[in-house]
Amino acid sequence: MVQGTDPETGKFVRSPFHFTDRITADGADGWPVEPGRYRLVVSRACPWASRALVVRRLLGLEAALPVAVADPIQDEKSWRFTLDPGDVDPVLGIRYLAEAYAKADPTYDGGISVPAIVDVPSGKVVTNDVPRITLDLETEWTAHQRPGAPDLYPEPLRDEIDAVNARVYADVNAAVYEAGFATTQSAYDDAYRRLFTCLDELSERLADRRYLVGDTITEADIRLFTTLVRFDPVYHGHFKCNRHKLAELPVLWAYARDLFQTPGFGDTVDFDHIKRHYYVVHGNVNPTGIVPNGPVLAEWATPHGREELGGRPFGDGAPPGPPPPAEVLPPQW
Ligand SMILES: N[C@@H](CCC(=O)N[C@@H](CS)C(=O)NCC(=O)O)C(=O)O
C-alpha cells in the first residue's frame, strides 16, 4: 500500500522509497557528485528532510548542494514552492516537487516526499531515499566538504551507528508517527509503549556519555535530534506521545539542548514551519487546524551542562561557520 493507515490494523505504514539511485563520487548510477548540479528539496517542517539540512551544514556543503525550501503547508498536489517569488522554484522552474517526480517517472503515482534530490539539468528526481541521502553526503561528497568537516560516519563505528539508527528509526523516528496516525487503540498503545521504552533506554545510554556512539557527533545523533526537537512542540500533543514531555526527561532534554546549541543544528530549525505543518496539514488528527501557541521555546537556549561529560563534538574537525545569509532563519522566540 502507499503511505497511510492500514484500515485493518489501524497501523500507519510507510511506503518504500521509489527513487533510490545514488549520487556517488564514481557516478556508478549515472549521477556523479558535481557541485551545483543538484538541488536538495526540503521542508523545514520535516524531520527526515531536516537530517539532510543538519548534515549539509555540518559538512559545509551549502554551496555544493543548494537547497529549495518548500512551503510547510502542502496542498492536494503536495509540496509546493509558494515561499518563492511567483510561487516557482527559481532554479528548477517548477511550482510543485511532483513535477520533478513526474519527469523522472511519468508513471509514478505514489506520495511526493521530502527530502528529495533533483538533477537540475534534467529536472528529474534522483533520490528520495532518506537513509541513503545523508550517508552519501558523508561518504561520497568528501571532495566538496569544508576544511574541518567532521567525520559523521566513521568507518570503525559504522556497525554500532547502524544498529543504533535501526532502533531509533523503529522506536523513535517512525514510532511517533505510528502513535499519531493510529486509528485503533492497540496500534496507538503499541507505538506509545515502544517509543517511551526506547526513550528510557536512550536516557540511560546518554546519562554518562555525551553522544550516542563514540565521543563525537555522528549520524546517529542527527537522526535522534530531528525527532527530539519536534517532541514538545508537536509530538507530545498532536501525536499523543504524552507520557512525558522532552523537557521532563532530564538527560534527553539536556542532550537535545546541547545539540541544538551546536552550530549546524539549531540554526536549521524553524519552529514556525514545524508547528504549522503538522497542526494545519493533518486535518484528520486536528480538524480545526488551530496551531497551539506553546511551548515556550526560549528554554532551548538554557545551559545544558553536558560539556562535563567530555566528548569532542567535531572530533579532529571544527564547528561550521554561520549559515549562508539566504539561509539565516528569523529569530525563533
Ligand atoms: N517517506 C519517508 C520519509 C519522508 C517523509 O515521510 N516525508 C514527509 C514529510 S515529514 C513527506 O514528504 N510526506 C508526504 C508524502 O509522503 O506524500 C519514510 O517513509 O521514511
The ligand as an SDF file (V2000), in Angstrom:
LIG
                    3D

 20 19  0  0  0  0  0  0  0  0999 V2000
    8.5910    8.7410    3.4030 N   0  0  0  0  0  0  0  0  0  0  0  0
    9.8170    8.6120    4.1110 C   0  0  0  0  0  0  0  0  0  0  0  0
   10.1760    9.8420    4.8870 C   0  0  0  0  0  0  0  0  0  0  0  0
    9.9210   11.0920    4.1730 C   0  0  0  0  0  0  0  0  0  0  0  0
    8.5940   11.6290    4.5650 C   0  0  0  0  0  0  0  0  0  0  0  0
    7.6990   10.8940    5.0010 O   0  0  0  0  0  0  0  0  0  0  0  0
    8.4630   12.9330    4.4220 N   0  0  0  0  0  0  0  0  0  0  0  0
    7.1780   13.5260    4.6740 C   0  0  0  0  0  0  0  0  0  0  0  0
    7.2820   14.8500    5.3540 C   0  0  0  0  0  0  0  0  0  0  0  0
    7.8230   14.6890    7.0220 S   0  0  0  0  0  0  0  0  0  0  0  0
    6.5140   13.7320    3.3390 C   0  0  0  0  0  0  0  0  0  0  0  0
    7.0910   14.3130    2.4460 O   0  0  0  0  0  0  0  0  0  0  0  0
    5.2850   13.2380    3.2240 N   0  0  0  0  0  0  0  0  0  0  0  0
    4.4800   13.3980    2.0540 C   0  0  0  0  0  0  0  0  0  0  0  0
    4.2340   12.0770    1.3540 C   0  0  0  0  0  0  0  0  0  0  0  0
    4.8920   11.0860    1.6750 O   0  0  0  0  0  0  0  0  0  0  0  0
    3.3850   12.1020    0.4760 O   0  0  0  0  0  0  0  0  0  0  0  0
    9.8420    7.4110    5.0320 C   0  0  0  0  0  0  0  0  0  0  0  0
    8.9400    6.6210    4.8750 O   0  0  0  0  0  0  0  0  0  0  0  0
   10.7390    7.2660    5.8510 O   0  0  0  0  0  0  0  0  0  0  0  0
  1  2  1  0
  2  3  1  0
  2 18  1  0
  3  4  1  0
  4  5  1  0
  5  6  2  0
  5  7  1  0
  7  8  1  0
  8  9  1  0
  8 11  1  0
  9 10  1  0
 11 12  2  0
 11 13  1  0
 13 14  1  0
 14 15  1  0
 15 16  2  0
 15 17  1  0
 18 19  2  0
 18 20  1  0
M  END
$$$$
